[in-house]
Amino acid sequence: GEIAINAPMPGMIIEYKVKEGDSVKAGEVVVVLEAMKMENALTAPIDGVVKKVHFHAGSSVNKDELLCIIVTNH
């Protein structure tokens, strides 16, 4: 299966902690989003592999925009 990580609020991408093809564990920080002057660490909900990264550092994003896709290791 595929899991999407979406922006929980509008903001700016500070950095991705992963790149396409990287393995991630559930709870691992995937992307850091700045919103309302606070940095929010968004984590992987599952163990898997990063399939697609949709933005880059410095990009502004809207609420619910797709930030990246993680596929399960199964």
MOPE-V288139 format. One record per residue. N is the residue number from 1. RES is the residue in three letters. BURIAL is + if it has 9 or more other C-alpha atoms within 8 Angstrom, else -. Layout:
n=(N,N)
res=(RES,RES)
burial=(BURIAL,BURIAL)
This chain:
n=(1,2,3,4,5,6,7,8,9,10,11,12,13,14,15,16,17,18,19,20,21,22,23,24,25,26,27,28,29,30,31,32,33,34,35,36,37,38,39,40,41,42,43,44,45,46,47,48,49,50,51,52,53,54,55,56,57,58,59,60,61,62,63,64,65,66,67,68,69,70,71,72,73,74)
res=(GLY,GLU,ILE,ALA,ILE,ASN,ALA,PRO,MET,PRO,GLY,MET,ILE,ILE,GLU,TYR,LYS,VAL,LYS,GLU,GLY,ASP,SER,VAL,LYS,ALA,GLY,GLU,VAL,VAL,VAL,VAL,LEU,GLU,ALA,MET,LYS,MET,GLU,ASN,ALA,LEU,THR,ALA,PRO,ILE,ASP,GLY,VAL,VAL,LYS,LYS,VAL,HIS,PHE,HIS,ALA,GLY,SER,SER,VAL,ASN,LYS,ASP,GLU,LEU,LEU,CYS,ILE,ILE,VAL,THR,ASN,HIS)
burial=(-,-,+,+,+,+,+,-,-,+,+,+,+,+,+,+,-,-,-,+,-,-,-,+,+,+,-,-,+,+,+,+,+,+,+,-,-,-,+,-,+,+,+,+,-,+,+,+,+,+,+,-,+,-,-,+,+,-,-,-,+,+,+,-,-,+,+,+,+,+,+,+,-,-)
